[in-house]
Protein backbone atom coordinates (compact mmCIF):
# COMPACT_ATOMS: atom_id res chain seq x y z
CA UNK A 1 0.00 0.00 0.00
CA UNK A 2 2.91 2.39 0.65
CA UNK A 3 3.66 2.57 -3.08
CA UNK A 4 0.08 3.68 -3.74
CA UNK A 5 0.11 6.68 -1.41
CA UNK A 6 -0.01 10.24 -2.70
CA UNK A 7 1.71 13.26 -1.15
CA UNK A 8 -0.09 16.46 -0.21
CA UNK A 9 1.43 18.19 -3.24
CA UNK A 10 0.09 15.51 -5.58
CA UNK A 11 -3.37 15.78 -4.04
CA UNK A 12 -3.26 19.56 -4.45
CA UNK A 13 -2.42 19.00 -8.11
CA UNK A 14 -5.31 16.55 -8.48
CA UNK A 15 -7.75 18.99 -6.89
CA UNK A 16 -6.48 21.84 -9.03
CA UNK A 17 -6.94 19.76 -12.20
CA UNK A 18 -10.55 19.13 -11.18
CA UNK A 19 -11.31 22.81 -10.66
CA UNK A 20 -10.07 23.21 -7.10
CA UNK A 21 -12.73 23.00 -4.39
CA UNK A 22 -15.52 23.36 -6.95
CA UNK A 23 -17.77 20.28 -7.11
CA UNK A 24 -15.93 18.71 -4.18
CA UNK A 25 -17.32 17.38 -0.90
CA UNK A 26 -14.61 17.88 1.70
CA UNK A 27 -14.60 16.10 5.08
CA UNK A 28 -10.98 16.63 6.08
CA UNK A 29 -9.35 18.05 9.19
CA UNK A 30 -9.46 21.88 8.95
CA UNK A 31 -5.64 22.26 9.10
CA UNK A 32 -5.30 19.91 6.13
CA UNK A 33 -7.89 21.86 4.14
CA UNK A 34 -5.99 25.06 4.80
CA UNK A 35 -2.65 23.51 3.85
CA UNK A 36 -4.00 22.21 0.53
CA UNK A 37 -5.66 25.57 -0.09
CA UNK A 38 -2.38 27.43 0.45
CA UNK A 39 -0.71 25.13 -2.08
CA UNK A 40 -3.44 25.79 -4.67
CA UNK A 41 -3.65 29.50 -3.90
CA UNK A 42 -7.32 29.18 -2.92
CA UNK A 43 -9.15 30.22 0.22
CA UNK A 44 -10.98 26.93 0.69
CA UNK A 45 -14.35 25.28 0.11
CA UNK A 46 -17.55 27.14 0.82
CA UNK A 47 -19.04 26.68 4.27
CA UNK A 48 -21.78 24.32 3.08
CA UNK A 49 -19.22 22.13 1.29
CA UNK A 50 -16.76 21.90 4.19
CA UNK A 51 -17.40 19.20 6.78
CA UNK A 52 -15.24 18.48 9.84
CA UNK A 53 -14.83 14.73 10.49
CA UNK A 54 -15.62 13.47 13.97
CA UNK A 55 -12.31 11.61 13.93
CA UNK A 56 -10.51 14.97 14.03
CA UNK A 57 -12.51 16.12 17.06
CA UNK A 58 -11.91 12.87 18.92
CA UNK A 59 -8.16 12.95 18.24
CA UNK A 60 -7.74 16.14 20.28
CA UNK A 61 -7.04 15.96 24.02
CA UNK A 62 -10.26 17.25 25.66
CA UNK A 63 -8.46 18.91 28.57
CA UNK A 64 -6.13 20.78 26.23
CA UNK A 65 -8.96 22.20 24.12
CA UNK A 66 -11.82 22.47 26.62
CA UNK A 67 -13.99 24.99 24.80
CA UNK A 68 -13.21 24.76 21.11
CA UNK A 69 -16.31 22.92 20.01
CA UNK A 70 -18.90 25.33 21.34
CA UNK A 71 -20.33 28.04 19.12
CA UNK A 72 -22.73 30.72 20.33
CA UNK A 73 -26.02 28.88 20.91
CA UNK A 74 -25.05 26.42 18.18
CA UNK A 75 -24.75 22.64 18.29
CA UNK A 76 -21.60 21.52 16.44
CA UNK A 77 -22.14 19.10 13.56
CA UNK A 78 -19.49 16.59 12.49
CA UNK A 79 -19.26 14.07 9.67
CA UNK A 80 -19.40 10.48 10.94
CA UNK A 81 -20.20 6.94 9.72
CA UNK A 82 -23.67 7.14 11.33
CA UNK A 83 -26.11 9.82 12.46
CA UNK A 84 -26.38 10.36 16.22
CA UNK A 85 -26.99 13.13 18.74
CA UNK A 86 -24.41 12.86 21.52
CA UNK A 87 -24.46 14.50 24.94
CA UNK A 88 -20.95 15.10 26.23
CA UNK A 89 -19.65 14.88 29.77
CA UNK A 90 -18.47 18.13 31.36
CA UNK A 91 -14.72 18.63 31.23
CA UNK A 92 -12.99 19.95 34.38
CA UNK A 93 -11.29 22.86 32.63
CA UNK A 94 -14.39 24.09 30.84
CA UNK A 95 -15.31 26.39 33.72
CA UNK A 96 -11.86 27.99 33.45
CA UNK A 97 -12.49 28.49 29.74
CA UNK A 98 -15.58 30.55 30.47
CA UNK A 99 -18.28 27.89 30.11
CA UNK A 100 -21.46 27.58 32.15
CA UNK A 101 -21.81 24.35 34.11
CA UNK A 102 -25.59 24.31 33.86
CA UNK A 103 -25.56 24.27 30.05
CA UNK A 104 -26.25 21.08 28.15
CA UNK A 105 -23.42 20.16 25.81
CA UNK A 106 -24.44 18.30 22.70
CA UNK A 107 -22.97 17.55 19.32
CA UNK A 108 -24.53 16.09 16.22
CA UNK A 109 -22.96 13.35 14.14
CA UNK A 110 -24.28 13.07 10.61
CA UNK A 111 -23.38 10.89 7.65
CA UNK A 112 -21.98 12.34 4.43
CA UNK A 113 -25.21 11.38 2.65
CA UNK A 114 -27.16 13.36 5.24
CA UNK A 115 -24.88 16.40 4.97
CA UNK A 116 -24.10 16.47 1.25
CA UNK A 117 -26.34 13.91 -0.43
CA UNK A 118 -28.42 16.55 -2.23
CA UNK A 119 -25.52 17.99 -4.22
CA UNK A 120 -26.03 18.38 -7.95
CA UNK A 121 -22.38 17.59 -8.74
CA UNK A 122 -19.60 15.85 -6.88
CA UNK A 123 -16.37 15.08 -8.73
CA UNK A 124 -14.14 14.73 -5.66
CA UNK A 125 -14.99 13.24 -2.26
CA UNK A 126 -12.18 13.92 0.24
CA UNK A 127 -12.46 12.26 3.64
CA UNK A 128 -10.36 11.93 6.78
CA UNK A 129 -10.33 8.13 7.12
CA UNK A 130 -12.20 5.49 5.16
CA UNK A 131 -14.78 4.96 7.93
CA UNK A 132 -16.69 8.00 6.65
CA UNK A 133 -17.38 6.15 3.39
CA UNK A 134 -19.81 3.89 5.30
CA UNK A 135 -22.26 6.79 5.33
CA UNK A 136 -21.68 7.94 1.75
CA UNK A 137 -23.27 5.15 -0.33
CA UNK A 138 -25.70 7.55 -1.97
CA UNK A 139 -22.97 9.98 -3.05
CA UNK A 140 -20.74 7.17 -4.30
CA UNK A 141 -23.47 5.44 -6.30
CA UNK A 142 -25.00 8.60 -7.76
CA UNK A 143 -21.88 10.64 -8.58
CA UNK A 144 -19.09 8.04 -8.64
CA UNK A 145 -16.54 10.68 -7.58
CA UNK A 146 -12.82 10.20 -7.20
CA UNK A 147 -12.29 9.48 -3.49
CA UNK A 148 -9.35 10.98 -1.58
CA UNK A 149 -8.67 9.36 1.82
CA UNK A 150 -6.35 11.13 4.27
CA UNK A 151 -4.48 8.61 6.41
CA UNK A 152 -3.22 11.25 8.88
CA UNK A 153 -5.65 12.11 11.64
CA UNK A 154 -8.22 9.66 10.31
CA UNK A 155 -9.06 6.00 10.65
CA UNK A 156 -6.84 5.03 7.73
CA UNK A 157 -7.59 2.47 5.05
CA UNK A 158 -9.07 -0.74 6.39
CA UNK A 159 -9.21 -4.17 4.74
CA UNK A 160 -10.17 -4.57 1.10
CA UNK A 161 -13.79 -5.13 2.14
CA UNK A 162 -13.96 -1.50 3.29
CA UNK A 163 -13.19 -0.20 -0.23
CA UNK A 164 -16.48 0.77 -1.93
CA UNK A 165 -17.83 -1.57 -4.58
CA UNK A 166 -16.45 -0.81 -8.01
CA UNK A 167 -13.54 1.24 -6.66
CA UNK A 168 -9.83 0.49 -6.72
CA UNK A 169 -6.72 2.32 -5.50
CA UNK A 170 -5.10 4.59 -8.06
CA UNK A 171 -1.29 4.80 -8.20
CA UNK A 172 0.20 8.28 -7.76
CA UNK A 173 1.79 10.09 -10.70
CA UNK A 174 5.42 9.24 -11.25
CA UNK A 175 6.49 12.88 -11.11
CA UNK A 176 6.67 14.46 -7.69
CA UNK A 177 8.93 16.04 -5.15
CA UNK A 178 9.49 12.86 -3.12
CA UNK A 179 8.77 12.35 0.51
CA UNK A 180 6.37 9.95 2.20
CA UNK A 181 2.80 9.74 0.97
CA UNK A 182 -0.27 10.06 3.20
CA UNK A 183 -3.32 9.98 0.90
CA UNK A 184 -5.00 7.12 -0.90
CA UNK A 185 -6.98 7.86 -4.08
CA UNK A 186 -9.81 5.52 -5.10
CA UNK A 187 -11.43 5.58 -8.52
CA UNK A 188 -14.51 3.90 -9.90
CA UNK A 189 -13.74 1.37 -12.61
CA UNK A 190 -16.44 2.86 -14.84
CA UNK A 191 -14.38 6.05 -15.12
CA UNK A 192 -11.13 4.99 -16.81
CA UNK A 193 -9.85 8.50 -17.63
CA UNK A 194 -8.45 10.73 -14.92
CA UNK A 195 -6.73 14.09 -15.06
CA UNK A 196 -4.03 13.87 -12.40
CA UNK A 197 -2.59 17.34 -12.72
CA UNK A 198 0.90 18.55 -11.82
CA UNK A 199 2.10 18.14 -8.25
CA UNK A 200 2.07 21.40 -6.33
CA UNK A 201 5.06 22.61 -4.36
CA UNK A 202 5.37 21.50 -0.75
CA UNK A 203 7.69 24.35 0.18
CA UNK A 204 7.67 25.69 3.77
CA UNK A 205 4.34 27.27 4.71
CA UNK A 206 4.00 30.90 5.76
CA UNK A 207 0.72 32.18 7.15
CA UNK A 208 -0.64 35.51 8.27
CA UNK A 209 -2.60 35.76 11.47
CA UNK A 210 -5.91 35.52 9.62
CA UNK A 211 -4.77 32.21 8.12
CA UNK A 212 -3.86 30.86 11.55
CA UNK A 213 -7.36 31.67 12.76
CA UNK A 214 -8.63 28.99 10.41
CA UNK A 215 -6.55 26.52 12.40
CA UNK A 216 -7.69 27.85 15.72
CA UNK A 217 -9.53 25.60 18.11
CA UNK A 218 -10.77 28.28 20.44
CA UNK A 219 -13.74 30.61 20.78
CA UNK A 220 -13.83 31.48 17.06
CA UNK A 221 -15.39 28.12 16.20
CA UNK A 222 -19.07 27.85 15.36
CA UNK A 223 -20.65 24.68 14.02
CA UNK A 224 -17.25 23.03 13.98
CA UNK A 225 -15.53 25.60 11.77
CA UNK A 226 -13.49 28.72 12.43
CA UNK A 227 -14.23 31.90 10.53
CA UNK A 228 -11.43 34.50 10.11
CA UNK A 229 -13.17 37.18 12.16
CA UNK A 230 -10.08 39.30 12.68
CA UNK A 231 -6.70 39.80 11.07
CA UNK A 232 -4.74 38.38 13.99
CA UNK A 233 -5.19 35.52 16.41
CA UNK A 234 -5.31 36.81 20.00
CA UNK A 235 -5.53 34.94 23.27
CA UNK A 236 -8.69 35.62 25.28
CA UNK A 237 -7.01 34.95 28.64
CA UNK A 238 -8.96 31.72 29.22
CA UNK A 239 -7.01 28.68 30.43
CA UNK A 240 -4.96 26.85 29.41
CA UNK A 241 -3.65 29.18 26.66
CA UNK A 242 -3.85 29.96 22.96
CA UNK A 243 -4.49 26.58 21.33
CA UNK A 244 -4.62 25.71 17.64
CA UNK A 245 -3.84 22.82 15.29
CA UNK A 246 -1.41 22.76 12.38
CA UNK A 247 -0.86 20.32 9.55
CA UNK A 248 2.92 19.94 9.66
CA UNK A 249 4.68 18.81 6.46
CA UNK A 250 7.24 16.08 7.05
CA UNK A 251 10.08 18.31 5.86
CA UNK A 252 9.31 21.16 8.28
CA UNK A 253 11.94 21.20 11.02
CA UNK A 254 11.29 24.49 12.80
CA UNK A 255 8.47 26.81 13.82
CA UNK A 256 8.71 30.59 13.81
CA UNK A 257 6.03 33.03 14.97
CA UNK A 258 5.91 36.80 15.09
CA UNK A 259 4.03 37.82 18.23
CA UNK A 260 2.64 40.87 19.91
CA UNK A 261 3.18 39.85 23.50
CA UNK A 262 3.51 41.25 26.99
CA UNK A 263 4.54 38.27 29.15
CA UNK A 264 7.19 39.29 31.67
CA UNK A 265 7.50 35.74 33.04
CA UNK A 266 8.01 34.17 29.62
CA UNK A 267 6.09 31.80 27.35
CA UNK A 268 5.55 28.05 27.31
CA UNK A 269 5.22 26.24 23.98
CA UNK A 270 3.76 22.72 23.76
CA UNK A 271 3.71 20.64 20.59
CA UNK A 272 1.32 17.65 20.80
CA UNK A 273 1.97 17.35 24.51
CA UNK A 274 5.74 17.93 24.33
CA UNK A 275 7.23 21.05 25.91
CA UNK A 276 9.58 22.66 23.37
CA UNK A 277 12.46 24.93 24.13
CA UNK A 278 11.86 28.24 22.39
CA UNK A 279 13.74 31.46 21.89
CA UNK A 280 12.10 34.87 22.06
CA UNK A 281 13.84 37.83 20.46
CA UNK A 282 12.69 41.41 19.88
CA UNK A 283 11.78 42.20 16.27
CA UNK A 284 10.85 45.40 14.49
CA UNK A 285 7.23 45.90 13.54
CA UNK A 286 5.77 47.73 10.55
CA UNK A 287 6.42 51.09 12.18
CA UNK A 288 10.09 50.45 12.86
CA UNK A 289 9.63 49.91 16.58
CA UNK A 290 10.20 46.70 18.49
CA UNK A 291 8.00 47.60 21.44
CA UNK A 292 5.97 44.54 22.41
CA UNK A 293 6.70 42.61 19.19
CA UNK A 294 8.87 39.49 19.33
CA UNK A 295 9.85 36.55 17.17
CA UNK A 296 9.51 33.11 18.72
CA UNK A 297 11.52 30.26 17.21
CA UNK A 298 11.59 26.59 18.14
CA UNK A 299 13.06 23.39 16.77
CA UNK A 300 10.37 20.77 16.13
CA UNK A 301 10.57 17.10 17.15
CA UNK A 302 11.90 14.92 14.30
CA UNK A 303 9.37 13.10 12.13
CA UNK A 304 9.37 11.00 8.98
CA UNK A 305 5.79 11.75 7.95
CA UNK A 306 3.17 14.49 7.96
CA UNK A 307 1.30 15.08 11.19
CA UNK A 308 -1.56 17.13 12.55
CA UNK A 309 -0.06 18.73 15.63
CA UNK A 310 -1.85 20.35 18.55
CA UNK A 311 -0.05 23.55 19.53
CA UNK A 312 -0.45 25.36 22.85
CA UNK A 313 1.14 28.74 23.44
CA UNK A 314 0.72 29.92 27.02
CA UNK A 315 2.19 32.88 28.91
CA UNK A 316 3.69 31.80 32.23
CA UNK A 317 1.80 33.25 35.19
CA UNK A 318 3.14 33.06 38.73
CA UNK A 319 -0.37 32.78 40.20
CA UNK A 320 -3.92 32.12 38.99
CA UNK A 321 -4.92 35.63 40.07
CA UNK A 322 -2.27 37.30 37.91
CA UNK A 323 -3.77 39.30 35.08
CA UNK A 324 -3.58 37.58 31.69
CA UNK A 325 -0.79 39.09 29.56
CA UNK A 326 -1.26 40.21 25.98
CA UNK A 327 -0.63 37.47 23.39
CA UNK A 328 -1.33 37.84 19.69
CA UNK A 329 -0.01 35.93 16.68
CA UNK A 330 0.86 38.11 13.69
CA UNK A 331 2.51 35.57 11.38
CA UNK A 332 3.53 31.93 11.54
CA UNK A 333 6.02 29.91 9.50
CA UNK A 334 6.85 26.22 9.26
CA UNK A 335 10.26 25.80 7.63
N, C-alpha and C positions, 0 to 999 in steps of 0.2 A: 504493500500500500504506500510505502514511503516514496516510491518512484512516481506515484500518481498525484502527489500533492502539489498544489499551486502556491506560489508566494503571494504576498499582498500586492506587489507590483503587477503581477500577472492578472490578478483578479481585477485590479483597477483598470488594466487595459481591456479586459473582457467587458466590464461594465461600460467603459467609454465607447467601445465598439457597438454596444447595444443602445446607445443614446443616453448613457449616464444613468441617473436614478429614474428616468422616465420609464413608465411601464414596468416598474420593479416593485415587488413586495419585499420589504426589508425587515427582518426580525433578528438583528445583530446587536451586540453590545454597543451602547452609544459611543464609547471611545474608538471602537473599530470603524463605525460609520464615519466618524470625524476624520480618522486617519485616511481612509479611502477617499473621502471627499477632498482632503488637502492634496492628495496625489493627482486627482482628476481636475483640480481647480474649481470644484463645485461646492456650494454651501451644504447640500445634503438633500435627502428626500423631503417631500412635504409632510406636514404633521400627520395627516391621515394615512400616509403610506409608510410611516416609520413606527415599528412595533418593538418594544423592549422585551427580550425573552426572560421568562421567569428564572432560567438558569443563571443569568447574570445577577439578578437580585439575590438569589440564594447563595451565590459564591462570595458575597461580601460579608465580612464579620459584622454581626448586628450591633455589637457594642462600640465598634469603631465608627459606624455610620448610623447613629440612633434615629435621626430624623429625616433622612433623605427621601423617604418614600411618601411623605405626606404633603399633598398640595393643599391649597386653601379650600376647605369644604369639598374636596374632590377625593374620590376613591381611585387609587392607582389601578391601572389595567395592564396586565402582562400577557404575552403570548405563551401558551403552554400546550401540552399534548391533549388536555381535556379542559372543559369549562367547569369552574368551581368558584364559589365565593368563600373566601377564607378569612376567619377572624384571627388576628395575631395576638400573641401574648405581649404584655407590656415589658419593655426593656428597661433595666435599671437606670440607664443614663438618659432616657428620654426626658425626664423631668428637668435635667440639667440643660437639655437642648431646647427648652422652652415649651414642651408639650403639656397637655392637660390630662391628668390621670383619669378623669372621669369620662374622657372621650372614648368611643368605640373605634377600634382600629381594624379596618377591613381592607382587603385587596381582592381584585377580581382577576381570575385566570380565564382566558378565553382562547379557543383554538384559532388557528390561522383562517380556517373556513369561516368562522364566526366574525372575525375581524376584517377580513379582506376578500371574502368569497364572492362579493357582488361586483368586483372589478370588471371593467369591460375588457381590459388587456393586461396580461402579465407575461412578460418575456423572460424575466429573471425572478427567481425566488431565492433569497439569501437568508439563511437561518443559522443561529448559533447552536449547533448540535442537531443531530439527525432525529432526536426524539420529537421535535416540533412537527416533523413530516407526518406523524400519526394523526394529526388533526388538520391535514391539508389535502385530503383525498379529492375534495371537490375542485380545488385549484389545480391540482396535478392532472386530473382527468379532463378538465375542461380546457385548460390553457396549454398543458404540456410544456411548461417553462423549463429553461435551463436552471438547475438547482445548485446553489453554492452553499456548502456546509463549512462553517468555521469550526475548527477543532480546538481552538483556544478559548477557554471560558465557556465551553458548551459541553454537551454530553458525548461528543465525538461521533465516530462512525461505528455502528454496531455490526453484528453479523450480517451476512449477505441477505438474510431474510428481512432485514430492516430497510433495504434499498427498495424504493417503490417499484411496482410492477412496470416492466417495459423500460426501465432506466438502467444505465450502466455508467461506471466511472469513466471520465474522459481524461486522457493523458494531457499534461501541461504542454504548452508550446516549447519547442527546443530552445528558442532564444530566451534569454533572461539574464538577470544580474546575479545569479547564484544565491546561495543561502538556503536554509531549511524551509520547506513548504509547510503550510498550515491549513490550507483549504482543500476540500474535495469538490470537484465539479461533476455533477450527474446530468446525463442527457438522455432524452427519450429516443428510443431506436427509430421511431417514425420520423425523426428530424435529423437526417444524415449530414446536413450542411450547417456549419457553425463558423461565425466570424469571431476569431479569437482576439484580434487586436494586438497592438504592440505593448509590451510590458512597460509600465510607468516606472519612473525613478523611485527608489526607496532611500533617497538621500535623507540626512538628518532633518527632523521636523522642527519648525520654528512657528510658534503660535503667539498671537496677541492675547491680551487678557480676555477679550470677548470670545475668542476661540476656546480658551480654557473653561469658560463658563459652561460650554456644552458638555464638558467632561465632569462638571461639578456634581457632587452627590449631596448637596446641602439644601438650603431653603428655597433655591430657585426652581426645584423640581415641581411639576404639576402633571398629574396623570402619567408619571413615569418618565417624563422628558424635561430637559432643562432648556429654557428659552434664554437667549442672550439679552437679558434685560438691561445690562449696563456694560460700559466699555471695559471695565476691569472687575476682577474677582476679588471681593473684599470679605474678610472674616467678620461674622456678626458678633463675636464674643462668646458664643455658646460653646460649651464643652463638646468634644475634647479638643477641637481645633478646626482649621480649614482643611476639609477632606475632599478629595476628588480622585478620579480614576483616569489612568492613561494607558493607551495601547503602545507598549514599548517595542520598537523594532529590535530584532536580535542583535543588530550591529551597533546599536546605541550603547555607549559606555559611560556617559556622563550626563548629568542634569544641570541646567543652569537657568536660574530665574532672576528677573529684575523685580525688585520689591519696593514698595513704599511701606516702611515699617518703623515703628517706634517700640522696640522691645529691649529695654535696658538690661534684662537678665538673659538675653540670648534667645535662640530658636532651637526647636527640636524637630528633626526631619525623620519620618518613618516611611519605609518603602516595603509594603506588603508585610508589615509586622517587624521588620528589621530597622533598628536605629542606625542611621547613616551619619558618618562624620561629615560636616559641611563647613565650608568657609564663607564668611560674610565680609564683603569689602564694599567701601563707599564707591558709588558710581555717579557720574554727572547725569542730570536729567535734561529734558528738552530745553530748559532755560539756563543751562550752564551752571547750575548749582547742584551740590551733592547732599543738600540738607534732607535727611529722612529717606533717601533713595539708596538702596544697596543691591549688590549682585550676590546671590547665593549660588555656590557651586558645590557639587557632590559627585563622587565616583560611585557608579551603580554596581550592584552585585553582578558577578559574571553570569552569563546565560548563553545557551546554544540555540535558543528558539525565541520566538515572539512570546510576549506575555501581557496580560492585562493586570497592571499593578495598581494597588490601592495606596494612595499617597496621603500622608497626614503631615501638615505643617502647623506647628503649635508654638506660640510664644511661651517661654518659661515664666511661670508666675510663682513667687515665693510663698503665696498663700491664696486660698480660694476667695478671699475678700479683696484681693488686689484688683484694681481696675484693669479691664482687658486692654492691652496695647493695640495700636493701629497695625493692621496687616492687610496688604493689598498686593495682588499679583498684577504686574504690568505686562510682562512677556515671559515666555517659557520656551526653552530649547532642549531637545534631546539630541545629543551628538556623540 
